């Protein structure tokens, strides 16, 4: 049962995240897992060295490189399902648009540690990051395919700048490294069937361990300038659009790109 949409929106606005326990049933997860594992196995084979040495995620899961048209349609139908769209539209009320998918797994390299970051730090300098957290709206919807340790988030950091401790750890200043613990961090364990929604721009890190394999769906507000980030190959073609029950999320992106 979906909680009151207004309550979800309040939680997101205030904290930068919310989690809905047991949101997806076993059948929904089993079908999703089967498709994602096909992708993951082929991707591992093609990226063997990168996977062995440093990888902890992959992206473009909905693209044509590894999955058949039928499997892609299954993914698109999950991403735009009523359950997912109800949650998306509780946060992004007007014209949410599909950006990408990512898959998060444990690194093979045992020396790799989980690290604090804001997604916007990979596109912006410090001043740009300060603007981004005030202006942009990119949602992560994380669907764990197996029970996992989950995420560690800094609540409310989607709307405020880092304190001194957070900045030094995230930016690796003053002898700190990005894997150091933060006193402001909050751990959220995740089980199969849960859904975690969080702001891409809040301070966060994934927690390595257990059988971590989580699908992230990234969605943005059409008012934001993100269409250029979307890979055309990850969007459904016209034949696929006809097989998607509710293709609005993808059509919004296609319209923005054109």
Secondary structure, DSSP 8 states (H G I E B T S, - for coil): ----HHHHHHHHHHHSEEEETT-S-HHHHHHHHHHHHHHHHHHHHHTHHHHHHT--EEE-TTSTTTS-HHHHHHHHHHHTSHHHHHHHHHH--S-EEEEEEEEEE--SSTT-----B-GGGGT--HHHHHHHHHH--EEEEEEESS-EEEEEE-TTTTSS---HHHHHHHTT-TT--TTS--TT-EEEEE-TT-EEEEETTS-EEE---TT-EEEEEEEEETTSS-GGGS-GGGS--HHHHTT-TTTHHHHHHHHHH-
